[in-house]
Amino acid sequence: MQVSDDVLCLGFVDGGVNPRTSIVLGGYQLEDNLLQFDIARSRLGFSSTLLGRQTTCSNFNFTT
């Protein structure tokens, strides 16, 4: 949901203790951003937009 020209809201869903299915987190809002899952620390991180780096998720080089 877009709140203003430069603010978007992102909703989260608690999958519970034993989740059985995957969910989609803000497909539109997170477009061209990377998510980093730190399982050991139970954290989720977000990158800034890749468009500022003149790239997108579809052609980002994940090996560097």
All heavy atoms as TSV, in Angstrom:
chain	resi	resn	atom	element	x	y	z
A	1	MET	N	N	0.832	-1.158	0.000
A	1	MET	CA	C	0.000	0.000	0.000
A	1	MET	C	C	0.887	1.234	0.000
A	1	MET	O	O	1.796	1.343	0.801
A	1	MET	CB	C	-0.895	-0.011	1.234
A	1	MET	CG	C	-1.546	1.329	1.483
A	1	MET	SD	S	-2.289	1.468	3.107
A	1	MET	CE	C	-3.880	0.808	2.766
A	2	GLN	N	N	0.648	2.155	-0.903
A	2	GLN	CA	C	1.426	3.382	-0.982
A	2	GLN	C	C	0.816	4.424	-0.055
A	2	GLN	O	O	-0.345	4.784	-0.169
A	2	GLN	CB	C	1.488	3.909	-2.403
A	2	GLN	CG	C	2.436	5.076	-2.533
A	2	GLN	CD	C	2.853	5.350	-3.970
A	2	GLN	OE1	O	2.455	4.644	-4.881
A	2	GLN	NE2	N	3.651	6.362	-4.153
A	3	VAL	N	N	1.631	4.918	0.887
A	3	VAL	CA	C	1.177	5.907	1.856
A	3	VAL	C	C	1.392	7.317	1.332
A	3	VAL	O	O	0.559	8.188	1.518
A	3	VAL	CB	C	1.932	5.710	3.190
A	3	VAL	CG1	C	1.541	6.759	4.207
A	3	VAL	CG2	C	1.669	4.317	3.737
A	4	SER	N	N	2.531	7.535	0.679
A	4	SER	CA	C	2.832	8.827	0.071
A	4	SER	C	C	3.757	8.582	-1.115
A	4	SER	O	O	4.038	7.432	-1.450
A	4	SER	CB	C	3.478	9.780	1.086
A	4	SER	OG	O	4.755	9.309	1.454
A	5	ASP	N	N	4.252	9.634	-1.740
A	5	ASP	CA	C	5.112	9.474	-2.910
A	5	ASP	C	C	6.385	8.686	-2.607
A	5	ASP	O	O	6.926	8.017	-3.474
A	5	ASP	CB	C	5.501	10.836	-3.485
A	5	ASP	CG	C	4.334	11.503	-4.188
A	5	ASP	OD1	O	3.362	10.796	-4.531
A	5	ASP	OD2	O	4.396	12.726	-4.377
A	6	ASP	N	N	6.873	8.756	-1.366
A	6	ASP	CA	C	8.127	8.074	-1.041
A	6	ASP	C	C	8.013	7.062	0.093
A	6	ASP	O	O	9.010	6.634	0.658
A	6	ASP	CB	C	9.217	9.101	-0.724
A	6	ASP	CG	C	8.840	10.030	0.419
A	6	ASP	OD1	O	7.676	10.006	0.854
A	6	ASP	OD2	O	9.721	10.778	0.869
A	7	VAL	N	N	6.785	6.642	0.440
A	7	VAL	CA	C	6.589	5.676	1.522
A	7	VAL	C	C	5.616	4.594	1.082
A	7	VAL	O	O	4.518	4.883	0.619
A	7	VAL	CB	C	6.049	6.363	2.798
A	7	VAL	CG1	C	5.760	5.331	3.875
A	7	VAL	CG2	C	7.020	7.419	3.307
A	8	LEU	N	N	6.040	3.328	1.239
A	8	LEU	CA	C	5.175	2.169	0.995
A	8	LEU	C	C	5.131	1.324	2.256
A	8	LEU	O	O	6.128	1.214	2.965
A	8	LEU	CB	C	5.720	1.312	-0.145
A	8	LEU	CG	C	5.725	1.947	-1.530
A	8	LEU	CD1	C	6.473	1.066	-2.507
A	8	LEU	CD2	C	4.307	2.166	-2.010
A	9	CYS	N	N	3.983	0.730	2.552
A	9	CYS	CA	C	3.847	-0.156	3.703
A	9	CYS	C	C	4.064	-1.597	3.274
A	9	CYS	O	O	3.702	-1.997	2.167
A	9	CYS	CB	C	2.453	-0.038	4.314
A	9	CYS	SG	S	2.179	1.520	5.134
A	10	LEU	N	N	4.650	-2.387	4.146
A	10	LEU	CA	C	4.895	-3.796	3.888
A	10	LEU	C	C	4.327	-4.605	5.041
A	10	LEU	O	O	4.668	-4.357	6.200
A	10	LEU	CB	C	6.407	-4.037	3.765
A	10	LEU	CG	C	6.868	-5.471	3.585
A	10	LEU	CD1	C	6.340	-6.038	2.275
A	10	LEU	CD2	C	8.379	-5.537	3.616
A	11	GLY	N	N	3.437	-5.526	4.744
A	11	GLY	CA	C	2.834	-6.348	5.789
A	11	GLY	C	C	3.615	-7.625	6.018
A	11	GLY	O	O	4.274	-8.145	5.126
A	12	PHE	N	N	3.566	-8.128	7.240
A	12	PHE	CA	C	4.229	-9.378	7.609
A	12	PHE	C	C	3.205	-10.356	8.149
A	12	PHE	O	O	2.223	-9.961	8.767
A	12	PHE	CB	C	5.306	-9.136	8.682
A	12	PHE	CG	C	6.506	-8.418	8.165
A	12	PHE	CD1	C	6.551	-7.044	8.157
A	12	PHE	CD2	C	7.583	-9.125	7.670
A	12	PHE	CE1	C	7.654	-6.370	7.672
A	12	PHE	CE2	C	8.693	-8.471	7.176
A	12	PHE	CZ	C	8.725	-7.089	7.184
A	13	VAL	N	N	3.461	-11.632	7.945
A	13	VAL	CA	C	2.583	-12.678	8.424
A	13	VAL	C	C	3.389	-13.596	9.326
A	13	VAL	O	O	4.482	-14.036	8.963
A	13	VAL	CB	C	1.998	-13.496	7.249
A	13	VAL	CG1	C	1.177	-14.662	7.760
A	13	VAL	CG2	C	1.184	-12.618	6.346
A	14	ASP	N	N	2.860	-13.875	10.516
A	14	ASP	CA	C	3.505	-14.817	11.427
A	14	ASP	C	C	3.147	-16.223	10.960
A	14	ASP	O	O	1.983	-16.612	10.986
A	14	ASP	CB	C	3.008	-14.578	12.849
A	14	ASP	CG	C	3.670	-15.501	13.863
A	14	ASP	OD1	O	4.383	-16.448	13.467
A	14	ASP	OD2	O	3.465	-15.265	15.059
A	15	GLY	N	N	4.149	-16.966	10.507
A	15	GLY	CA	C	3.914	-18.315	10.013
A	15	GLY	C	C	3.723	-19.346	11.108
A	15	GLY	O	O	3.450	-20.500	10.844
A	16	GLY	N	N	3.897	-18.938	12.354
A	16	GLY	CA	C	3.740	-19.864	13.471
A	16	GLY	C	C	5.012	-20.643	13.735
A	16	GLY	O	O	6.040	-20.441	13.093
A	17	VAL	N	N	4.945	-21.551	14.669
A	17	VAL	CA	C	6.105	-22.328	15.090
A	17	VAL	C	C	6.531	-23.323	14.014
A	17	VAL	O	O	7.712	-23.493	13.743
A	17	VAL	CB	C	5.803	-23.064	16.414
A	17	VAL	CG1	C	6.982	-23.931	16.820
A	17	VAL	CG2	C	5.483	-22.060	17.511
A	18	ASN	N	N	5.582	-23.964	13.375
A	18	ASN	CA	C	5.865	-24.968	12.348
A	18	ASN	C	C	5.157	-24.610	11.042
A	18	ASN	O	O	4.166	-25.242	10.668
A	18	ASN	CB	C	5.423	-26.363	12.812
A	18	ASN	CG	C	6.193	-26.839	14.009
A	18	ASN	OD1	O	7.420	-26.798	14.020
A	18	ASN	ND2	N	5.494	-27.265	15.048
A	19	PRO	N	N	5.659	-23.604	10.325
A	19	PRO	CA	C	4.982	-23.207	9.082
A	19	PRO	C	C	5.010	-24.348	8.062
A	19	PRO	O	O	5.975	-25.094	7.972
A	19	PRO	CB	C	5.795	-22.005	8.601
A	19	PRO	CG	C	7.107	-22.111	9.279
A	19	PRO	CD	C	6.882	-22.843	10.563
A	20	ARG	N	N	3.930	-24.459	7.290
A	20	ARG	CA	C	3.811	-25.548	6.321
A	20	ARG	C	C	3.779	-25.071	4.884
A	20	ARG	O	O	3.732	-25.876	3.976
A	20	ARG	CB	C	2.547	-26.359	6.614
A	20	ARG	CG	C	2.628	-27.057	7.937
A	20	ARG	CD	C	1.357	-27.808	8.224
A	20	ARG	NE	N	1.502	-28.509	9.482
A	20	ARG	CZ	C	1.364	-29.806	9.611
A	20	ARG	NH1	N	1.045	-30.541	8.574
A	20	ARG	NH2	N	1.510	-30.363	10.777
A	21	THR	N	N	3.765	-23.773	4.672
A	21	THR	CA	C	3.692	-23.258	3.317
A	21	THR	C	C	4.467	-21.945	3.225
A	21	THR	O	O	4.711	-21.288	4.225
A	21	THR	CB	C	2.223	-23.047	2.877
A	21	THR	OG1	O	2.191	-22.673	1.520
A	21	THR	CG2	C	1.534	-21.996	3.713
A	22	SER	N	N	4.858	-21.575	2.030
A	22	SER	CA	C	5.562	-20.313	1.832
A	22	SER	C	C	4.556	-19.184	1.662
A	22	SER	O	O	3.387	-19.418	1.381
A	22	SER	CB	C	6.463	-20.400	0.603
A	22	SER	OG	O	5.677	-20.656	-0.534
A	23	ILE	N	N	5.023	-17.959	1.833
A	23	ILE	CA	C	4.185	-16.792	1.629
A	23	ILE	C	C	4.947	-15.793	0.766
A	23	ILE	O	O	6.166	-15.882	0.640
A	23	ILE	CB	C	3.773	-16.128	2.958
A	23	ILE	CG1	C	5.010	-15.683	3.738
A	23	ILE	CG2	C	2.911	-17.045	3.779
A	23	ILE	CD1	C	4.709	-14.831	4.930
A	24	VAL	N	N	4.251	-14.870	0.171
A	24	VAL	CA	C	4.872	-13.809	-0.623
A	24	VAL	C	C	4.859	-12.538	0.207
A	24	VAL	O	O	3.804	-12.121	0.682
A	24	VAL	CB	C	4.117	-13.592	-1.952
A	24	VAL	CG1	C	4.690	-12.404	-2.699
A	24	VAL	CG2	C	4.161	-14.852	-2.784
A	25	LEU	N	N	6.028	-11.930	0.378
A	25	LEU	CA	C	6.131	-10.672	1.116
A	25	LEU	C	C	6.174	-9.519	0.128
A	25	LEU	O	O	7.147	-9.370	-0.599
A	25	LEU	CB	C	7.410	-10.625	1.956
A	25	LEU	CG	C	7.531	-11.568	3.124
A	25	LEU	CD1	C	8.914	-11.471	3.732
A	25	LEU	CD2	C	6.477	-11.245	4.162
A	26	GLY	N	N	5.165	-8.711	0.083
A	26	GLY	CA	C	5.165	-7.475	-0.698
A	26	GLY	C	C	5.773	-7.577	-2.070
A	26	GLY	O	O	6.757	-6.913	-2.352
A	27	GLY	N	N	5.219	-8.421	-2.924
A	27	GLY	CA	C	5.769	-8.621	-4.259
A	27	GLY	C	C	6.033	-7.335	-5.014
A	27	GLY	O	O	7.076	-7.160	-5.630
A	28	TYR	N	N	5.115	-6.393	-4.957
A	28	TYR	CA	C	5.300	-5.122	-5.668
A	28	TYR	C	C	6.262	-4.201	-4.912
A	28	TYR	O	O	7.170	-3.624	-5.482
A	28	TYR	CB	C	3.962	-4.412	-5.867
A	28	TYR	CG	C	4.121	-3.034	-6.449
A	28	TYR	CD1	C	4.426	-2.861	-7.794
A	28	TYR	CD2	C	3.990	-1.905	-5.648
A	28	TYR	CE1	C	4.597	-1.598	-8.338
A	28	TYR	CE2	C	4.158	-0.640	-6.181
A	28	TYR	CZ	C	4.459	-0.492	-7.528
A	28	TYR	OH	O	4.630	0.758	-8.040
A	29	GLN	N	N	6.069	-4.094	-3.597
A	29	GLN	CA	C	6.877	-3.176	-2.806
A	29	GLN	C	C	8.351	-3.556	-2.793
A	29	GLN	O	O	9.212	-2.693	-2.694
A	29	GLN	CB	C	6.373	-3.112	-1.355
A	29	GLN	CG	C	5.023	-2.481	-1.204
A	29	GLN	CD	C	3.895	-3.484	-1.279
A	29	GLN	OE1	O	4.049	-4.587	-1.775
A	29	GLN	NE2	N	2.748	-3.098	-0.772
A	30	LEU	N	N	8.649	-4.840	-2.863
A	30	LEU	CA	C	10.034	-5.295	-2.784
A	30	LEU	C	C	10.666	-5.509	-4.151
A	30	LEU	O	O	11.798	-5.975	-4.244
A	30	LEU	CB	C	10.107	-6.588	-1.971
A	30	LEU	CG	C	9.764	-6.413	-0.508
A	30	LEU	CD1	C	9.742	-7.762	0.198
A	30	LEU	CD2	C	10.734	-5.484	0.169
A	31	GLU	N	N	9.950	-5.161	-5.204
A	31	GLU	CA	C	10.485	-5.321	-6.548
A	31	GLU	C	C	11.815	-4.578	-6.665
A	31	GLU	O	O	11.936	-3.433	-6.259
A	31	GLU	CB	C	9.477	-4.760	-7.544
A	31	GLU	CG	C	9.804	-5.038	-8.978
A	31	GLU	CD	C	8.662	-4.591	-9.873
A	31	GLU	OE1	O	7.559	-5.147	-9.755
A	31	GLU	OE2	O	8.893	-3.684	-10.681
A	32	ASP	N	N	12.819	-5.265	-7.191
A	32	ASP	CA	C	14.166	-4.723	-7.377
A	32	ASP	C	C	14.864	-4.356	-6.071
A	32	ASP	O	O	15.659	-3.430	-6.005
A	32	ASP	CB	C	14.157	-3.540	-8.351
A	32	ASP	CG	C	13.720	-3.989	-9.735
A	32	ASP	OD1	O	14.190	-5.052	-10.176
A	32	ASP	OD2	O	12.899	-3.311	-10.361
A	33	ASN	N	N	14.556	-5.093	-5.013
A	33	ASN	CA	C	15.262	-5.030	-3.738
A	33	ASN	C	C	15.649	-6.458	-3.373
A	33	ASN	O	O	14.968	-7.411	-3.755
A	33	ASN	CB	C	14.381	-4.458	-2.630
A	33	ASN	CG	C	14.118	-2.992	-2.812
A	33	ASN	OD1	O	14.866	-2.162	-2.347
A	33	ASN	ND2	N	13.058	-2.670	-3.526
A	34	LEU	N	N	16.725	-6.613	-2.639
A	34	LEU	CA	C	17.152	-7.943	-2.199
A	34	LEU	C	C	16.793	-8.142	-0.733
A	34	LEU	O	O	16.842	-7.201	0.053
A	34	LEU	CB	C	18.660	-8.107	-2.375
A	34	LEU	CG	C	19.187	-7.999	-3.802
A	34	LEU	CD1	C	20.701	-8.123	-3.805
A	34	LEU	CD2	C	18.556	-9.055	-4.683
A	35	LEU	N	N	16.437	-9.376	-0.366
A	35	LEU	CA	C	16.186	-9.727	1.018
A	35	LEU	C	C	17.289	-10.670	1.468
A	35	LEU	O	O	17.699	-11.552	0.716
A	35	LEU	CB	C	14.845	-10.463	1.158
A	35	LEU	CG	C	13.600	-9.606	1.263
A	35	LEU	CD1	C	13.331	-8.891	-0.033
A	35	LEU	CD2	C	12.441	-10.432	1.695
A	36	GLN	N	N	17.771	-10.481	2.684
A	36	GLN	CA	C	18.791	-11.360	3.236
A	36	GLN	C	C	18.215	-12.010	4.489
A	36	GLN	O	O	17.820	-11.324	5.429
A	36	GLN	CB	C	20.048	-10.580	3.592
A	36	GLN	CG	C	21.129	-11.473	4.148
A	36	GLN	CD	C	22.403	-10.704	4.434
A	36	GLN	OE1	O	22.411	-9.474	4.480
A	36	GLN	NE2	N	23.475	-11.429	4.634
A	37	PHE	N	N	18.163	-13.330	4.469
A	37	PHE	CA	C	17.638	-14.090	5.597
A	37	PHE	C	C	18.798	-14.584	6.447
A	37	PHE	O	O	19.645	-15.325	5.974
A	37	PHE	CB	C	16.818	-15.288	5.110
A	37	PHE	CG	C	15.586	-14.880	4.358
A	37	PHE	CD1	C	15.615	-14.725	2.985
A	37	PHE	CD2	C	14.402	-14.652	5.030
A	37	PHE	CE1	C	14.480	-14.350	2.284
A	37	PHE	CE2	C	13.261	-14.270	4.339
A	37	PHE	CZ	C	13.304	-14.129	2.962
A	38	ASP	N	N	18.851	-14.162	7.706
A	38	ASP	CA	C	19.854	-14.618	8.658
A	38	ASP	C	C	19.144	-15.591	9.595
A	38	ASP	O	O	18.565	-15.198	10.611
A	38	ASP	CB	C	20.433	-13.433	9.425
A	38	ASP	CG	C	21.559	-13.826	10.366
A	38	ASP	OD1	O	21.703	-15.033	10.676
A	38	ASP	OD2	O	22.301	-12.923	10.799
A	39	ILE	N	N	19.171	-16.860	9.221
A	39	ILE	CA	C	18.440	-17.891	9.969
A	39	ILE	C	C	18.985	-18.030	11.386
A	39	ILE	O	O	18.230	-18.153	12.343
A	39	ILE	CB	C	18.508	-19.250	9.232
A	39	ILE	CG1	C	17.978	-19.114	7.800
A	39	ILE	CG2	C	17.754	-20.325	9.999
A	39	ILE	CD1	C	16.541	-18.688	7.682
A	40	ALA	N	N	20.302	-18.001	11.539
A	40	ALA	CA	C	20.924	-18.194	12.852
A	40	ALA	C	C	20.481	-17.133	13.857
A	40	ALA	O	O	20.309	-17.427	15.038
A	40	ALA	CB	C	22.441	-18.189	12.712
A	41	ARG	N	N	20.288	-15.906	13.395
A	41	ARG	CA	C	19.898	-14.819	14.299
A	41	ARG	C	C	18.415	-14.456	14.197
A	41	ARG	O	O	17.964	-13.502	14.819
A	41	ARG	CB	C	20.724	-13.574	14.004
A	41	ARG	CG	C	22.188	-13.763	14.295
A	41	ARG	CD	C	22.938	-12.492	14.044
A	41	ARG	NE	N	24.363	-12.687	14.268
A	41	ARG	CZ	C	25.253	-11.749	14.103
A	41	ARG	NH1	N	24.887	-10.555	13.702
A	41	ARG	NH2	N	26.523	-11.986	14.329
A	42	SER	N	N	17.681	-15.190	13.363
A	42	SER	CA	C	16.251	-14.929	13.143
A	42	SER	C	C	16.015	-13.480	12.726
A	42	SER	O	O	15.182	-12.769	13.288
A	42	SER	CB	C	15.439	-15.251	14.397
A	42	SER	OG	O	15.537	-16.607	14.719
A	43	ARG	N	N	16.780	-13.042	11.715
A	43	ARG	CA	C	16.656	-11.671	11.221
A	43	ARG	C	C	16.417	-11.651	9.719
A	43	ARG	O	O	16.792	-12.563	9.008
A	43	ARG	CB	C	17.925	-10.882	11.521
A	43	ARG	CG	C	18.149	-10.666	12.988
A	43	ARG	CD	C	19.334	-9.793	13.219
A	43	ARG	NE	N	19.556	-9.629	14.635
A	43	ARG	CZ	C	20.476	-8.844	15.141
A	43	ARG	NH1	N	21.273	-8.168	14.346
A	43	ARG	NH2	N	20.621	-8.739	16.428
A	44	LEU	N	N	15.807	-10.577	9.283
A	44	LEU	CA	C	15.540	-10.358	7.868
A	44	LEU	C	C	16.040	-8.970	7.517
A	44	LEU	O	O	15.699	-7.990	8.191
A	44	LEU	CB	C	14.038	-10.463	7.594
A	44	LEU	CG	C	13.539	-10.108	6.208
A	44	LEU	CD1	C	14.121	-11.035	5.167
A	44	LEU	CD2	C	12.018	-10.148	6.189
A	45	GLY	N	N	16.875	-8.873	6.471
A	45	GLY	CA	C	17.412	-7.585	6.055
A	45	GLY	C	C	16.959	-7.236	4.650
A	45	GLY	O	O	16.636	-8.105	3.849
A	46	PHE	N	N	16.920	-5.945	4.354
A	46	PHE	CA	C	16.481	-5.434	3.067
A	46	PHE	C	C	17.564	-4.572	2.449
A	46	PHE	O	O	18.193	-3.774	3.138
A	46	PHE	CB	C	15.226	-4.560	3.221
A	46	PHE	CG	C	14.073	-5.256	3.859
A	46	PHE	CD1	C	13.924	-5.258	5.238
A	46	PHE	CD2	C	13.136	-5.904	3.087
A	46	PHE	CE1	C	12.842	-5.898	5.835
A	46	PHE	CE2	C	12.060	-6.548	3.669
A	46	PHE	CZ	C	11.919	-6.538	5.049
A	47	SER	N	N	17.765	-4.699	1.149
A	47	SER	CA	C	18.688	-3.799	0.447
A	47	SER	C	C	17.925	-2.558	0.018
A	47	SER	O	O	16.698	-2.526	0.038
A	47	SER	CB	C	19.257	-4.488	-0.804
A	47	SER	OG	O	18.285	-4.539	-1.823
A	48	SER	N	N	18.662	-1.554	-0.394
A	48	SER	CA	C	18.016	-0.416	-1.041
A	48	SER	C	C	17.716	-0.849	-2.483
A	48	SER	O	O	18.141	-1.914	-2.928
A	48	SER	CB	C	18.925	0.807	-1.010
A	48	SER	OG	O	20.148	0.515	-1.633
A	49	THR	N	N	17.006	-0.035	-3.210
A	49	THR	CA	C	16.628	-0.412	-4.570
A	49	THR	C	C	17.852	-0.658	-5.453
A	49	THR	O	O	18.844	0.069	-5.371
A	49	THR	CB	C	15.721	0.652	-5.216
A	49	THR	OG1	O	15.380	0.210	-6.528
A	49	THR	CG2	C	16.374	2.003	-5.290
A	50	LEU	N	N	17.781	-1.675	-6.260
A	50	LEU	CA	C	18.862	-1.989	-7.186
A	50	LEU	C	C	18.871	-1.041	-8.377
A	50	LEU	O	O	19.862	-0.940	-9.083
A	50	LEU	CB	C	18.731	-3.432	-7.680
A	50	LEU	CG	C	18.871	-4.504	-6.606
A	50	LEU	CD1	C	18.606	-5.876	-7.209
A	50	LEU	CD2	C	20.228	-4.446	-5.948
A	51	LEU	N	N	17.767	-0.340	-8.594
A	51	LEU	CA	C	17.688	0.577	-9.726
A	51	LEU	C	C	18.715	1.698	-9.597
A	51	LEU	O	O	19.210	2.209	-10.594
A	51	LEU	CB	C	16.278	1.154	-9.841
A	51	LEU	CG	C	15.169	0.120	-10.096
A	51	LEU	CD1	C	13.812	0.799	-10.119
A	51	LEU	CD2	C	15.427	-0.662	-11.357
A	52	GLY	N	N	19.059	2.087	-8.376
A	52	GLY	CA	C	20.085	3.097	-8.154
A	52	GLY	C	C	21.469	2.625	-8.577
A	52	GLY	O	O	22.374	3.418	-8.792
A	53	ARG	N	N	21.631	1.303	-8.699
A	53	ARG	CA	C	22.894	0.715	-9.149
A	53	ARG	C	C	22.834	0.328	-10.626
A	53	ARG	O	O	23.644	-0.443	-11.108
A	53	ARG	CB	C	23.220	-0.516	-8.318
A	53	ARG	CG	C	23.398	-0.200	-6.855
A	53	ARG	CD	C	23.678	-1.453	-6.085
A	53	ARG	NE	N	23.693	-1.157	-4.661
A	53	ARG	CZ	C	24.432	-1.799	-3.799
A	53	ARG	NH1	N	25.201	-2.784	-4.199
A	53	ARG	NH2	N	24.389	-1.484	-2.530
A	54	GLN	N	N	21.821	0.843	-11.301
A	54	GLN	CA	C	21.623	0.582	-12.734
A	54	GLN	C	C	21.480	-0.914	-13.029
A	54	GLN	O	O	21.991	-1.426	-14.013
A	54	GLN	CB	C	22.776	1.171	-13.561
A	54	GLN	CG	C	22.993	2.657	-13.360
A	54	GLN	CD	C	21.788	3.480	-13.781
A	54	GLN	OE1	O	21.271	3.289	-14.857
A	54	GLN	NE2	N	21.347	4.375	-12.928
A	55	THR	N	N	20.783	-1.640	-12.143
A	55	THR	CA	C	20.531	-3.065	-12.352
A	55	THR	C	C	19.167	-3.422	-11.783
A	55	THR	O	O	18.512	-2.596	-11.159
A	55	THR	CB	C	21.648	-3.927	-11.724
A	55	THR	OG1	O	21.505	-5.272	-12.165
A	55	THR	CG2	C	21.636	-3.879	-10.216
A	56	THR	N	N	18.720	-4.649	-12.000
A	56	THR	CA	C	17.464	-5.160	-11.465
A	56	THR	C	C	17.713	-6.555	-10.928
A	56	THR	O	O	18.777	-7.135	-11.141
A	56	THR	CB	C	16.384	-5.222	-12.575
A	56	THR	OG1	O	16.800	-6.150	-13.561
A	56	THR	CG2	C	16.110	-3.868	-13.182
A	57	CYS	N	N	16.730	-7.130	-10.272
A	57	CYS	CA	C	16.872	-8.495	-9.749
A	57	CYS	C	C	17.077	-9.497	-10.882
A	57	CYS	O	O	17.780	-10.482	-10.732
A	57	CYS	CB	C	15.643	-8.888	-8.945
A	57	CYS	SG	S	15.561	-8.077	-7.340
A	58	SER	N	N	16.482	-9.234	-12.036
A	58	SER	CA	C	16.582	-10.177	-13.145
A	58	SER	C	C	17.976	-10.261	-13.754
A	58	SER	O	O	18.318	-11.271	-14.347
A	58	SER	CB	C	15.558	-9.835	-14.226
A	58	SER	OG	O	15.826	-8.553	-14.757
A	59	ASN	N	N	18.808	-9.229	-13.595
A	59	ASN	CA	C	20.158	-9.318	-14.147
A	59	ASN	C	C	21.238	-9.039	-13.112
A	59	ASN	O	O	22.378	-8.769	-13.452
A	59	ASN	CB	C	20.321	-8.375	-15.354
A	59	ASN	CG	C	20.188	-6.917	-14.989
A	59	ASN	OD1	O	20.054	-6.566	-13.835
A	59	ASN	ND2	N	20.210	-6.058	-15.993
A	60	PHE	N	N	20.902	-9.143	-11.814
A	60	PHE	CA	C	21.861	-8.932	-10.741
A	60	PHE	C	C	22.831	-10.107	-10.670
A	60	PHE	O	O	22.442	-11.256	-10.793
A	60	PHE	CB	C	21.136	-8.780	-9.404
A	60	PHE	CG	C	22.028	-8.430	-8.261
A	60	PHE	CD1	C	22.494	-7.152	-8.100
A	60	PHE	CD2	C	22.402	-9.384	-7.340
A	60	PHE	CE1	C	23.322	-6.806	-7.041
A	60	PHE	CE2	C	23.224	-9.067	-6.277
A	60	PHE	CZ	C	23.689	-7.768	-6.128
A	61	ASN	N	N	24.114	-9.822	-10.467
A	61	ASN	CA	C	25.121	-10.865	-10.364
A	61	ASN	C	C	25.265	-11.273	-8.898
A	61	ASN	O	O	25.884	-10.577	-8.107
A	61	ASN	CB	C	26.471	-10.361	-10.911
A	61	ASN	CG	C	27.525	-11.436	-10.909
A	61	ASN	OD1	O	27.343	-12.520	-10.362
A	61	ASN	ND2	N	28.650	-11.144	-11.520
A	62	PHE	N	N	24.679	-12.405	-8.535
A	62	PHE	CA	C	24.674	-12.865	-7.155
A	62	PHE	C	C	25.982	-13.516	-6.729
A	62	PHE	O	O	26.145	-13.871	-5.571
A	62	PHE	CB	C	23.533	-13.862	-6.928
A	62	PHE	CG	C	22.172	-13.206	-7.000
A	62	PHE	CD1	C	21.468	-13.177	-8.189
A	62	PHE	CD2	C	21.623	-12.617	-5.877
A	62	PHE	CE1	C	20.217	-12.567	-8.250
A	62	PHE	CE2	C	20.384	-12.009	-5.929
A	62	PHE	CZ	C	19.681	-11.982	-7.119
A	63	THR	N	N	26.914	-13.703	-7.644
A	63	THR	CA	C	28.173	-14.399	-7.311
A	63	THR	C	C	29.277	-13.447	-6.875
A	63	THR	O	O	30.342	-13.893	-6.507
A	63	THR	CB	C	28.668	-15.231	-8.508
A	63	THR	OG1	O	28.906	-14.356	-9.601
A	63	THR	CG2	C	27.640	-16.277	-8.881
A	64	THR	N	N	29.051	-12.139	-6.926
A	64	THR	CA	C	30.092	-11.191	-6.509
A	64	THR	C	C	29.769	-10.552	-5.191
A	64	THR	O	O	28.682	-10.580	-4.719
A	64	THR	CB	C	30.286	-10.073	-7.550
A	64	THR	OG1	O	29.051	-9.378	-7.686
A	64	THR	CG2	C	30.737	-10.626	-8.870
